[in-house]
Amino acid sequence: MREDWIQPILDEAKSNGLERNARVFPETGGKIKVDGKEVLNFSSNDYLDLARHRHVMDCAREALDQYGIGSTASRLVTGTLPIHEELETRLAKEKGYESSLVFGSGYMANAGTIPVLAGRDDLIFADKLVHASMIDACKLSGARLVRFAHNDVLALEKRLEQYADGSGRKLVITESVFSMDGDIAPLADIAALAEKHEAMLMVDEAHSTGTFGPHGAGLVREHGLENSVTVSMGTMSKAMAGYGGFVACSEKLRNLLVHSSRAFIYTTAPPPAVIGAALGIMDVLEASPRLGNILQANADYFRSLLHATDLDTLQSQSQIIPIVIGDNEKAVAVSQKLREQGIIAAAIRPPTVPSGSARLRLSITLAHHVDDLEHAANLIVDAVKT
Ligand SMILES: Cc1ncc(COP(=O)(O)O)c(C=O)c1O
């Protein structure tokens, strides 16, 4: 077997403090039991604490009972079930778009949409910190990729002006809540620039879906930008607590995606239980429209506790709160110390974040009560500062 090249790569990652392991956890959620002890988990994306919600689990079970475990074919063959269409109709309505299309995951929604919007003769302007799934999608598209400084509207304007004479389509891509910094894009300004330069705009709302906006419809909806944002992408894997991704867009674009998106066509339709769960989540968001507000108030409070001791949380304005440590090994050591004290706060290292900015990435969820936040803040400050 020709595998002698593998070990040196793994050894080098280890010697740079960049070893990666998929550790096993016995439970999901913001508060879990490990070896019989309660642990506060600040690394779960189940922001609204809905993964074990009774109604959501009942909806998943109903879909499982009615349709079985799989959709058994691609969406374009016989895999599209009534619940796929029902979910797409409800997502479109909540997001304020004509239409929506569900994909197997958020990664696939990006990988399946960006290459349809832009190809070899086109330009994509991407914020420096957009998620790896967007970058991979740009590479897949074959379009020329132009990066602009993070959340910097002037930098984007310069880039758009620099390429103003270019022929071909232009696409600007950003996130509404950034996955590793927890900060928020100046969406209205970016939308105005995109419009001025006749560029399409796609916003990844993976971390604002469920957590911001009316009924958790996200920040594009909250700011009334549906007409200027060509595609609002979302996931069912974060605040929606399940799995799958989607885009909200015009009916015309949906038709084109159905016609030509490879990540939509050449894969099996998402399984019934996953779609049933997402419909259950939509019911919960409709019935409890303030969940996102409560989450953000708790995140504000937690940030204030950290700021009172001078800890730097970058420009975080959401439920995602980074604490930058810098050194890879120190970040892992702090995370490990906290783990021993009953706090899970994953160390995120390059290449997921820029070199020299290894950090703890904390996710506040509705499973964390005020006394949990106070307890965790004390331990975190102590672990980071000593
Ligand atoms: C900003 C962003 N976009 C897309 C994705 C991919 O979503 P999913 O986990 O549903 O594949 C993620 C999740 O890691 C994300 O953080």
The ligand as an SDF file (V2000), in Angstrom:
LIG
                    3D

 16 16  0  0  0  0  0  0  0  0999 V2000
  -21.4680   29.7100    8.2500 C   0  0  0  0  0  0  0  0  0  0  0  0
  -21.7350   28.2760    7.9700 C   0  0  0  0  0  0  0  0  0  0  0  0
  -22.1850   27.9350    6.7540 N   0  0  0  0  0  0  0  0  0  0  0  0
  -22.4380   26.6530    6.4430 C   0  0  0  0  0  0  0  0  0  0  0  0
  -22.2380   25.6500    7.3450 C   0  0  0  0  0  0  0  0  0  0  0  0
  -22.5210   24.2320    6.9580 C   0  0  0  0  0  0  0  0  0  0  0  0
  -23.7530   23.8440    7.4790 O   0  0  0  0  0  0  0  0  0  0  0  0
  -24.0520   22.3100    7.8000 P   0  0  0  0  0  0  0  0  0  0  0  0
  -23.4100   22.0050    9.1120 O   0  0  0  0  0  0  0  0  0  0  0  0
  -25.5460   22.2620    7.8480 O   0  0  0  0  0  0  0  0  0  0  0  0
  -23.4880   21.5130    6.6820 O   0  0  0  0  0  0  0  0  0  0  0  0
  -21.7810   25.9640    8.6310 C   0  0  0  0  0  0  0  0  0  0  0  0
  -21.5900   24.8980    9.6560 C   0  0  0  0  0  0  0  0  0  0  0  0
  -20.5420   24.4730    9.9860 O   0  0  0  0  0  0  0  0  0  0  0  0
  -21.5110   27.3050    8.9520 C   0  0  0  0  0  0  0  0  0  0  0  0
  -21.0220   27.6380   10.1490 O   0  0  0  0  0  0  0  0  0  0  0  0
  1  2  1  0
  2  3  1  0
  2 15  2  0
  3  4  2  0
  4  5  1  0
  5  6  1  0
  5 12  2  0
  6  7  1  0
  7  8  1  0
  8  9  2  0
  8 10  1  0
  8 11  1  0
 12 13  1  0
 12 15  1  0
 13 14  2  0
 15 16  1  0
M  END
$$$$
